[in-house]
Amino acid sequence: MQAKFYFLFYVVALIAVSSLKSYEPLLVVLAILGLISGKSFVSILRRAVVLVALFSLFITLSYSVVLYFQNQPFWHYFLTVNLRSLDMIFLTLLFITRVNIYEAVSFSKDLTFLLVLSVSKIMIMQRAYRDYTDALKSRTLKKPTRSEIYEYLGSAIAGFLDKNIRESKENFEAMKSRGFHV
Amino acid sequence: MHIPDGFLSPVTYIPATIAVIPLLVIAWKKTKEAITDESFAFLSSLTAFSFVIMMFNIPIPGGTSGHAIGAAILAILFGPWVGAFCISLTLFIQALVFGDGGLSVFALNSLAMGFVASFVAFYLHKLLDGRIKKSVVSFVAGWSGIVAASAVIAVVLGMQPLLGIDAAGHPIYFPFGLNVTIPAIVGSHILFFGVAEGIATMLVLRFIEKIKNTNSTKEVAL
């Protein structure tokens, strides 16, 4: 129940932050988030900055350059958009580190179960993908040609699809044997 | 193509969220009908697949590379509702479990990369199948799905300067208009990311066709 309340609070806070149109209140929001995050402030901030830099900085910098050459003030735009993006990402990261997301979306039993199952499978697949690429790298002596790369990609992606579907049948049997019925 | 939090005004993402919820409910129901009692295990597998396909870097002629999202593969193999649902679930997991993307942009990303890409790819594949070479059909379906999705994203982003401005009349969300977003976003998807999706769709469908044809006695899951 508490997780659901936090989820609702997170959604309302996200809408409120996204509605702010000036950097001053966004700085206050960042300070409040910093206080709430406590010791994890630096680690969350670092991750949020990386995520902001990926897209937000690129867009806002290019627009700021346009404004600069038009002799228009650009700081307000630059700070507002990046801080808003940073605040929203920080808020999301804070939420996912503090709240059990599976409990938060447990308003639907089906969705919660699907989410848990999908995330666990994603983690297994991420590991399988890393093992697969490491194995390929260690067995590749010379640089493959483009057609070899395409052939590898086609079989690898189809292989992952095939593996996933085969495993889903096993998972289903396992779930059924443990009394889970859809 | 992922848009991060902070670039869409609330007047954009709130209606988009309201629009996507019933679509996801329909997709969920249609998906459960389509794949019967193995639904949960099967859906989670397809979701994990669409997540993992985004990790494959596909070289594109011209020296660059991109990643596919798998919408066309899932839509052609299992139907557009299944494709749309799995891509949307992947985006939801990326946003709320891995902190990549964002909840405020989830609806638009889901509408574009989930629904538009899946339906365009599925129906184009259906329309062209049997008329031209199979691999060309697969490529065109994958490419078109992503290009159509990018057009939706470009239009919505390009509308932001009209929807969110400060007192001085300056944009405060995504700053560039349609004159920039259409060529930049749609253009890059026509030339690069659509090609990556097209190549991935073509390769996977060709591989599946090959193993079905050459190894008919061996049990194949697909």
HADDOCK unambig.tbl for C-alpha pairs under 7 A between the chains (distance, minus, plus):
assign (segid A and resid 15 and name CA) (segid B and resid 10 and name CA) 6.82 0.50 0.50
assign (segid A and resid 18 and name CA) (segid B and resid 6 and name CA) 6.04 0.50 0.50
assign (segid A and resid 18 and name CA) (segid B and resid 9 and name CA) 6.93 0.50 0.50
assign (segid A and resid 18 and name CA) (segid B and resid 10 and name CA) 6.70 0.50 0.50
assign (segid A and resid 19 and name CA) (segid B and resid 10 and name CA) 6.55 0.50 0.50
assign (segid A and resid 21 and name CA) (segid B and resid 166 and name CA) 6.59 0.50 0.50
assign (segid A and resid 21 and name CA) (segid B and resid 172 and name CA) 6.58 0.50 0.50
assign (segid A and resid 63 and name CA) (segid B and resid 175 and name CA) 6.82 0.50 0.50
assign (segid A and resid 77 and name CA) (segid B and resid 172 and name CA) 6.24 0.50 0.50
assign (segid A and resid 81 and name CA) (segid B and resid 6 and name CA) 6.71 0.50 0.50
assign (segid A and resid 81 and name CA) (segid B and resid 172 and name CA) 6.44 0.50 0.50
assign (segid A and resid 81 and name CA) (segid B and resid 173 and name CA) 6.42 0.50 0.50
assign (segid A and resid 84 and name CA) (segid B and resid 6 and name CA) 5.64 0.50 0.50
assign (segid A and resid 85 and name CA) (segid B and resid 5 and name CA) 5.52 0.50 0.50
assign (segid A and resid 85 and name CA) (segid B and resid 6 and name CA) 4.36 0.50 0.50
assign (segid A and resid 88 and name CA) (segid B and resid 5 and name CA) 6.21 0.50 0.50
assign (segid A and resid 88 and name CA) (segid B and resid 6 and name CA) 6.76 0.50 0.50
assign (segid A and resid 89 and name CA) (segid B and resid 5 and name CA) 6.65 0.50 0.50
assign (segid A and resid 92 and name CA) (segid B and resid 99 and name CA) 6.66 0.50 0.50
assign (segid A and resid 93 and name CA) (segid B and resid 99 and name CA) 5.93 0.50 0.50
assign (segid A and resid 96 and name CA) (segid B and resid 96 and name CA) 6.60 0.50 0.50
assign (segid A and resid 96 and name CA) (segid B and resid 97 and name CA) 6.55 0.50 0.50
assign (segid A and resid 114 and name CA) (segid B and resid 40 and name CA) 5.97 0.50 0.50
assign (segid A and resid 114 and name CA) (segid B and resid 44 and name CA) 6.30 0.50 0.50
assign (segid A and resid 117 and name CA) (segid B and resid 44 and name CA) 5.91 0.50 0.50
assign (segid A and resid 118 and name CA) (segid B and resid 44 and name CA) 4.22 0.50 0.50
assign (segid A and resid 118 and name CA) (segid B and resid 45 and name CA) 6.74 0.50 0.50
assign (segid A and resid 118 and name CA) (segid B and resid 47 and name CA) 6.34 0.50 0.50
assign (segid A and resid 118 and name CA) (segid B and resid 48 and name CA) 6.06 0.50 0.50
assign (segid A and resid 121 and name CA) (segid B and resid 44 and name CA) 6.91 0.50 0.50
assign (segid A and resid 121 and name CA) (segid B and resid 45 and name CA) 6.69 0.50 0.50
assign (segid A and resid 121 and name CA) (segid B and resid 48 and name CA) 5.82 0.50 0.50
assign (segid A and resid 122 and name CA) (segid B and resid 48 and name CA) 4.61 0.50 0.50
assign (segid A and resid 122 and name CA) (segid B and resid 51 and name CA) 6.86 0.50 0.50
assign (segid A and resid 125 and name CA) (segid B and resid 48 and name CA) 6.79 0.50 0.50
assign (segid A and resid 125 and name CA) (segid B and resid 52 and name CA) 6.58 0.50 0.50
assign (segid A and resid 126 and name CA) (segid B and resid 52 and name CA) 6.61 0.50 0.50
assign (segid A and resid 154 and name CA) (segid B and resid 200 and name CA) 6.70 0.50 0.50
assign (segid A and resid 154 and name CA) (segid B and resid 203 and name CA) 4.40 0.50 0.50
assign (segid A and resid 154 and name CA) (segid B and resid 204 and name CA) 4.91 0.50 0.50
assign (segid A and resid 154 and name CA) (segid B and resid 207 and name CA) 6.24 0.50 0.50
assign (segid A and resid 155 and name CA) (segid B and resid 204 and name CA) 6.90 0.50 0.50
assign (segid A and resid 155 and name CA) (segid B and resid 207 and name CA) 6.22 0.50 0.50
assign (segid A and resid 157 and name CA) (segid B and resid 53 and name CA) 6.73 0.50 0.50
assign (segid A and resid 157 and name CA) (segid B and resid 204 and name CA) 6.42 0.50 0.50
assign (segid A and resid 158 and name CA) (segid B and resid 204 and name CA) 5.14 0.50 0.50
assign (segid A and resid 158 and name CA) (segid B and resid 207 and name CA) 6.70 0.50 0.50
assign (segid A and resid 158 and name CA) (segid B and resid 208 and name CA) 6.77 0.50 0.50
assign (segid A and resid 160 and name CA) (segid B and resid 49 and name CA) 6.85 0.50 0.50
assign (segid A and resid 161 and name CA) (segid B and resid 49 and name CA) 6.07 0.50 0.50
assign (segid A and resid 162 and name CA) (segid B and resid 221 and name CA) 6.04 0.50 0.50
assign (segid A and resid 162 and name CA) (segid B and resid 222 and name CA) 6.56 0.50 0.50
assign (segid A and resid 164 and name CA) (segid B and resid 45 and name CA) 5.11 0.50 0.50
assign (segid A and resid 164 and name CA) (segid B and resid 46 and name CA) 6.99 0.50 0.50
assign (segid A and resid 164 and name CA) (segid B and resid 49 and name CA) 6.88 0.50 0.50
assign (segid A and resid 165 and name CA) (segid B and resid 42 and name CA) 6.49 0.50 0.50
assign (segid A and resid 165 and name CA) (segid B and resid 45 and name CA) 6.27 0.50 0.50
assign (segid A and resid 165 and name CA) (segid B and resid 221 and name CA) 6.51 0.50 0.50
assign (segid A and resid 166 and name CA) (segid B and resid 221 and name CA) 5.96 0.50 0.50
assign (segid A and resid 168 and name CA) (segid B and resid 41 and name CA) 4.77 0.50 0.50
assign (segid A and resid 168 and name CA) (segid B and resid 42 and name CA) 5.06 0.50 0.50
assign (segid A and resid 168 and name CA) (segid B and resid 45 and name CA) 6.00 0.50 0.50
assign (segid A and resid 171 and name CA) (segid B and resid 41 and name CA) 5.98 0.50 0.50
assign (segid A and resid 172 and name CA) (segid B and resid 38 and name CA) 5.89 0.50 0.50
assign (segid A and resid 172 and name CA) (segid B and resid 41 and name CA) 5.61 0.50 0.50
assign (segid A and resid 182 and name CA) (segid B and resid 37 and name CA) 6.12 0.50 0.50
